Amino acid sequence: MIYTVECSFADPGSEAEWNDFYSLDKLPALISVSGFHTSQRFKALSRGCPVYLALHSIDGLDILTGEEYRKKGGGNFARWQQHITDWHRNLYDGIDRAPGIVEGEYLALSATGPESLIRLGLTPYAMQAVAMEKVPEHRWLAKAASGSVSDIEHLPEGVHVYVSMTAQLTSDGDADAGKAR
């Protein structure tokens, strides 16, 4: 399953420090939780969506309600909570593992259907919300070469493009992490 966390950050003065915390401390803590398989952070290049996105491949909802998650990865935002805006969490079924996005690639997400991603020449993978906010209920995810999405300012409605902020972290023994299935 894919666990998504999206938000924007309203304090430019502490945003770099918050990003360092999230990328350097929080992601490694999350990937150490049993049942987490991949974790990666992104920044939106398109408008009309939260600025930051984290994608985590996990075994299921019980991972997020367990004691290990609470101790190692859940929460820990008290210092920055007042600056976090447009915060959303969802758990999607339909893909076992999030694709790893590397330099020279984008992550494209659509909430309006796969057709807009197909028209961009991408191969979309369908996801359906099964827990948490469940909005949007359906999403399609695609990996894109940076040159394949030429006009980020004029994307189809409901399509958002992201660049990776971190490498995709994988748990030990996850040899084929990074492939959408």
Secondary structure by P-SEA (a helix, b strand, c coil): cbbbbbbccccccaaaaaaaaaaccaaaaaaacccccbbbbbbbcccccccbbbbbbcccccccccccccccccccccccccccccccccccccccccccccccbbbbbbcccaaaaaaabbbbbbbbbccccccccbbbbbbbccccccccccccccbbbbbbccccccccccccccccc
